[in-house]
Amino acid sequence: MTVTSDGELVKRVAKLAKQNKELESKIRELEKLNEKLTRDYERIKELYEKASAGSEKETLPAGRQEKSFKFNMATVLYSEIRGFSKIMEGQTPEYFMDELDEIIREFDEISSRHKIEKIKTIGDTFMCAGGIPVKNITNPVDVILAAIEMRNFLKEFELGKRSGGARIWELRTGIHTGPVTATISGKKKISYDIKGDTVNTASRIEAVSDSDEILISVMTYELVKEFFDCEYFGKLPVKYKGDVQVYRVKGIRSELSVDGKGMVPNEAFRTRFGLIRFTDLQEMVLDKLEKELPDYLYYHNVKHTVDVVTEVELIGWAEGCTDEEILLLKTAALFHDAGHTVSYDNHEFHGAELARKMLPEFDYTQEQIEKICAVIMATKLPPRPGNLLEEIICDSDLDYLGRSDFIPVSNTLFEELKAQNKMTSLNEWNKLQVKFISGHQYFTKTARRLREVNKQMQIERIQSLIK
């Protein structure tokens, strides 16, 4: 056993006291440094927010008026880009603010590519919404695609900035679909602010998400489950609404993603998505036809366009067309008579030109657009289709020849031609009809099976009307 003398004990106590004093001094220095970093961060954050707000205010005129609109289906994305709790040694707050700016700029671009409106950025919080200011049916899918792209970008961003797998930033995302009220202000620079339970629910969902998680409400899930691989997360109590079921988005379904990795949509995804987005395109084109078609178009009206869109889908499925071919057929049918808004004669050409103008906005490829335009031009009389899709639209366009309502439909075409002085006598019209129907033959097996017999009956009916 070693015995320590009183003198040695005194020396040790003095040494420990000195070390304790030095530690206390270092702690005070670290506390001061921490306070300075906190003040710097708050100051830079405040300047950043003022600069963002100021840039908008500079372009807004004094006494501006604000307008509010109700959107029944919008999808709100609420994200928090967390990182300042993981400040690396030797880096200044300015360094991290520069990185945050870079991340937010990329998020802005991603939102823009998916036609999503950025609502606001406050510090490290990013909020955007699909379905405003232009209403559409695809906004839940658009927003989740953007969320996946944001998550992928942030991972790649960290790999490019730091070595050894080190990460500073993490992204937590909550998404909910529902009604919102949007306040729109500004003239030179339009800005949006949205309010309502949908915004609050998205924020609540984000609050329970973890690093790199994309959580969505059951409302959003039901609208996107055919596109994305999701798993049940749990229930979230929401004030005045009860429990909301929440799902975690793992990625795009493997069969709809490039190389089955769930990160980038493939052609199958784009085709399936296009069939849904066709609803928005159809609403836009039919609205244009309602407003711009001449009143004397008793036959080539909106009803005829809807009939042909329906018929090409029915015949297309029966003839074994692929999903993409169905999309091309329905799109061609939608535009095949849209050229009547420009001119009665050569309307097929004008319809094709209108398709070339509008379809890029709905992400049709140039190859798809050219195929669609060729299908439109195939409806020009006399029909001379060169492939199955052209045969289908020709049969659909003249489907009425073998229908039970042939006589009243035929009379509307006569009235249309009469209004333009292209036909004057109903008797002569019936003679022309007999000649046309006698020389006409359906091209597809489906149309021949469904309409050919009735068409022969039409000839007899018209002949009985000829004087």
Secondary structure, DSSP 8 states (H G I E B T S, - for coil): -----HHHHHHHHHHHHHHHHHHHHHHHHHHHHHHHHHHHHHHHHHHHHHHHHHHHHTTS-TT---EEEEEEEEEEEEEEEE-GGG--TT--HHHHHHHHHHHHHHHHHHHHHTT-EEEEEETTEEEEEES-SS--S-HHHHHHHHHHHHHHHHHHHHHHH-STT----EEEEEEEEEEEEEEEE-SSS-EEEEESHHHHHHHHHHHH--TT-EEEEHHHHHHHTTTEEEEEEEEEEETTTEEEEEEEEEEE-GGGBGGG-SSSB-HHHHHHHHHHHHHHHHHHHHHHHHHHS-TT-SSSSHHHHHHHHHHHHHHHHHTT--HHHHHHHHHHHHHTTGGGGT-STTHHHHHHHHHHHHGGGGT--HHHHHHHHHHHHTTSSS----SHHHHHHHHHHTGGGGSTTHHHHHHHHHHHHHHTTS---HHHHHHHHHHHHHH----SHHHHHHHHHHHHHHHHHHHTT--
